[in-house]
Amino acid sequence: MAPLTRGRAGKHGIPTELMAQYYQQRASAGLIIAEATAISKDGRGWLNSPGLYNDEQQAGWKLVAEAVHQAKGRIFVQLWHMGAAVHPDFIDDEAPVSSSNVTLTGQLPTPKGRDRAMAEPKPLTQEGIQQQVQNFVQASRRAIDAGLDGVEIHAANGFLIDQFTRDSTNKRSDKYGGSIENRLRFMMEVIQAVCAEIGADKVGIRLSPTNSVWQVSDSQYKETFSQAVTQLNTFNLAYLHLLEPKPNSGHGMETIDYITPLLREKYTGLLIANGGYDQDSAQLALNNKLANAISFGLPFIANPDLVERFQQAHDLSAPNPELFYTAGAEGYVDYSAAETKEIS
Ligand SMILES: Cc1cc2nc3c(=O)[nH]c(=O)nc-3n(C[C@H](O)[C@H](O)[C@H](O)COP(=O)(O)O)c2cc1C
């Protein structure tokens, strides 16, 4: 199950019994990767999204971990800092942080309005970068202490790590900008430090080499992400999770090319592919050795028993997009499992 932001963690980002129920319903997924979760207050810019930087949030995640384990599931949590995508409304009207002072293109709802345009971020100092590395480490430690099985470092979709990786946002001239190696330095420092804290077998990473959320993009994306996965090889991570909608999947996510096959060649570890798959195309991708596993996002929203539905060739239910990010149980835990078919 791919990470899905659902905005049910309330004003203070504390996972609830309702969230525990939602994840427990989906425990037959081989691995749940829980929704993007902030590593620090200054990285949290999505209404009612969870955090993992204080004791109350950690206790909330413990509820989730216990519920999933009780149902014999496994669960990682995705850790993010939204960087320049954090609107000042969330952080006492301060400017958000990023690699450089490039303002992102786009709007998000905040406590003060529905479509709030992004503000100009301030570049992190080198001390600020080290502080963010430590924030990833501490959130990872809290994840393990809460009983979660591991963490996925969110280095995709134009958020903080991606704002360092790609050259449309990274304009730095110090050792964190310029060459590909320098732009990857923050990502690698985070991975190195988190692996040292909780063990590489509990750490995954997510990249989205060819989308351009917030118009964060890279002029040399093939070289940049080839180099990224080559460097990631050295860590022996639990997995690399690539979000790259396959061609003609009708996904509606903008892509400039399709480089999962190239990255598969370069990456020596376990690779999870994602983006626009159904059961047949996922099986084909596995048969063709494009990936070791396929993750599903949208299909899990309305089909908590997605695995059983695949096994039984059962029709899938469609989710209601208007309820993706709303508070409460509706459109969240009220999608039921399919009736079990008689197998003759
Ligand atoms: C409601 C919603 C929330 C999402 N939240 C996240 C998220 O928190 N982190 C992330 O990396 N991707 C997120 N995504 C992207 C999904 O993980 C996934 O990559 C995307 O839906 C494509 O896969 P699919 O075709 O199987 O749905 C989200 C997508 C949707 C529709």
The ligand as an SDF file (V2000), in Angstrom:
LIG
                    3D

 31 33  0  0  0  0  0  0  0  0999 V2000
   -5.2490   11.0060   -1.6820 C   0  0  0  0  0  0  0  0  0  0  0  0
   -3.7920   10.7880   -2.0280 C   0  0  0  0  0  0  0  0  0  0  0  0
   -2.8290   11.0220   -1.0800 C   0  0  0  0  0  0  0  0  0  0  0  0
   -1.4740   10.7950   -1.3560 C   0  0  0  0  0  0  0  0  0  0  0  0
   -0.5450   10.9910   -0.3750 N   0  0  0  0  0  0  0  0  0  0  0  0
    0.7560   10.6840   -0.6110 C   0  0  0  0  0  0  0  0  0  0  0  0
    1.7200   10.7920    0.4350 C   0  0  0  0  0  0  0  0  0  0  0  0
    1.4160   11.1100    1.5900 O   0  0  0  0  0  0  0  0  0  0  0  0
    3.0100   10.5040    0.1130 N   0  0  0  0  0  0  0  0  0  0  0  0
    3.3930   10.1270   -1.1430 C   0  0  0  0  0  0  0  0  0  0  0  0
    4.5760    9.8900   -1.3690 O   0  0  0  0  0  0  0  0  0  0  0  0
    2.4860    9.9770   -2.1250 N   0  0  0  0  0  0  0  0  0  0  0  0
    1.1870   10.2380   -1.8910 C   0  0  0  0  0  0  0  0  0  0  0  0
    0.2670   10.0450   -2.8830 N   0  0  0  0  0  0  0  0  0  0  0  0
    0.6690    9.3750   -4.1220 C   0  0  0  0  0  0  0  0  0  0  0  0
    0.4040    7.8660   -4.0010 C   0  0  0  0  0  0  0  0  0  0  0  0
    1.2360    7.2640   -3.0180 O   0  0  0  0  0  0  0  0  0  0  0  0
    0.6710    7.1370   -5.3170 C   0  0  0  0  0  0  0  0  0  0  0  0
    2.0000    7.3730   -5.6870 O   0  0  0  0  0  0  0  0  0  0  0  0
   -0.2380    7.5930   -6.4460 C   0  0  0  0  0  0  0  0  0  0  0  0
   -1.5890    7.5560   -6.0350 O   0  0  0  0  0  0  0  0  0  0  0  0
   -0.0360    6.7150   -7.6800 C   0  0  0  0  0  0  0  0  0  0  0  0
   -0.2560    5.3540   -7.3830 O   0  0  0  0  0  0  0  0  0  0  0  0
   -1.6520    4.6270   -7.7410 P   0  0  0  0  0  0  0  0  0  0  0  0
   -1.8540    4.7690   -9.2230 O   0  0  0  0  0  0  0  0  0  0  0  0
   -1.5050    3.2020   -7.3070 O   0  0  0  0  0  0  0  0  0  0  0  0
   -2.7150    5.3560   -6.9840 O   0  0  0  0  0  0  0  0  0  0  0  0
   -1.0870   10.3130   -2.6290 C   0  0  0  0  0  0  0  0  0  0  0  0
   -2.0650   10.0940   -3.5930 C   0  0  0  0  0  0  0  0  0  0  0  0
   -3.4020   10.3120   -3.3090 C   0  0  0  0  0  0  0  0  0  0  0  0
   -4.4290   10.0210   -4.3610 C   0  0  0  0  0  0  0  0  0  0  0  0
  1  2  1  0
  2  3  1  0
  2 30  2  0
  3  4  2  0
  4  5  1  0
  4 28  1  0
  5  6  2  0
  6  7  1  0
  6 13  1  0
  7  8  2  0
  7  9  1  0
  9 10  1  0
 10 11  2  0
 10 12  1  0
 12 13  2  0
 13 14  1  0
 14 15  1  0
 14 28  1  0
 15 16  1  0
 16 17  1  0
 16 18  1  0
 18 19  1  0
 18 20  1  0
 20 21  1  0
 20 22  1  0
 22 23  1  0
 23 24  1  0
 24 25  2  0
 24 26  1  0
 24 27  1  0
 28 29  2  0
 29 30  1  0
 30 31  1  0
M  END
$$$$
